[in-house]
Amino acid sequence: MNVPKLRFKEFTDEWTQKQLSEIVTFSKGNLLSKLDLDENGIYPCILYGELYTKYREVIREVFSKTNYNSNNITKSKCGDILIPSSGETSIDISTSSCLLLNDILLGGDINILSPKNCDGRFVSYMINNNKRKDIAKVAQGYSVVHLYHDNLRKINLNIPALEEQKKIADLLELLDKKIELQTKKIEALKLFKLYIQKKLFSERIIDEICINQLGNIITGTTPSKNENSYWDNGEYTWVTPSDINDKRDIETSNFKLTNEGLKKGRFIPKNSILVTCIASIGKNAVMKVDGSCNQQINAIVPNVNYNYNYIYYLIENISKYMQSIAGTSATSIINKEQFGNITVNVHDKEWQNKIDNVLSTFENKIQLEEEKINYLNNLKKGLMQNMFV
């Protein structure tokens, strides 16, 4: 039967296959561009690029505004489904959002699908779940990819009766709201942690020293990628900047070195602080296992006078300064000598431990909240895989 794996028990009818042209009418946005945006504007608007950077499947709040309001600019109707009509890659623009607001100004390069006999939210969720690849296949172009109405009209969708569409959309939208609230909670925790961090680092300063006095500085290197014995079935963590994200501690990595590979690299002992010094300047992390890193990273091996987590927070506190002295070119760099000579304000060991205890509490709380949002995102992914045909 043409039905999903997971379903509300009150529905038993088969789903019907329809082309998009049977359930929506097509139109386009126009005129508006980035140059027309004004944070003090009075007219809410949406530009095509925001559809794959700012919005999810359902839009109930609009972020951008403009003061430009020509009668020729397309205005939304509640329930319109918005799909970008141009972008860098076919998969980027194969995304949809259902706008639940009237009279929002819609900029150029937006495909507008107005529902005739369907729930726009349901169609938007379905497109983003199991129709993205189908839509990407009909996109046209290379350096700039386009989606035209004619490309979209014949896309097939399996849809249930309207009542079931609404119930599925209600469930997924409720889950999206939980994800949104959880995201805001994490953002608030990070901002509060940053505020406390600035306060702590402004008190009880005992000295101004160079970074190279915190411990030994080691610049990473890359063993030959052509030598399989250095990499095959490796057991030692080998860190690149892409492995350094928002989490403080690193225990594993995308690539691993063998014992032979580790001998060809630079050994970095656990509890060293890794700091990116090329391109993505100032990202840092604590390496919680023995391993190595590449040449875009300098590692601080702390001496006994310094708490290693304290050094992590200290470097985090000056990351913007590091970026400012490195410049803004594509090859911005702070070499080992420059890095070691950066001066920092430091605290006594007692205050270091206090800073570690306070900020680590925040780190642990943020990690727990991020685990909750990961659970919610995985739950949504699982529901969308099983509630659509």
Salt bridges, closest charged atoms under 4 A:
GLU10 OE2 - LYS167 NZ 2.44
GLU50 OE2 - LYS54 NZ 3.47
GLU57 OE1 - LYS380 NZ 2.82
ASP119 OD2 - ARG121 NH2 2.97
ASP134 OD2 - LYS131 NZ 3.29
ASP150 OD1 - ARG153 NE 3.42
GLU164 OE2 - ARG7 NE 2.79
ASP170 OD1 - ARG121 NH1 2.76
GLU173 OE2 - ARG60 NE 2.29
GLU173 OE1 - ARG121 NH1 2.92
ASP176 OD1 - ARG56 NH2 3.27
ASP176 OD1 - LYS380 NZ 2.85
GLU180 OE2 - LYS184 NZ 3.43
ASP246 OD2 - LYS190 NZ 3.76
ASP249 OD1 - ARG248 NE 3.02
GLU260 OE2 - LYS263 NZ 3.60
GLU316 OE1 - LYS193 NZ 3.05
ASP348 OD2 - ARG204 NH2 3.72
GLU363 OE2 - LYS193 NZ 2.94
GLU369 OE2 - LYS185 NZ 3.49
GLU369 OE2 - LYS365 NZ 2.79
GLU369 OE2 - LYS372 NZ 3.52
GLU370 OE2 - LYS190 NZ 3.47
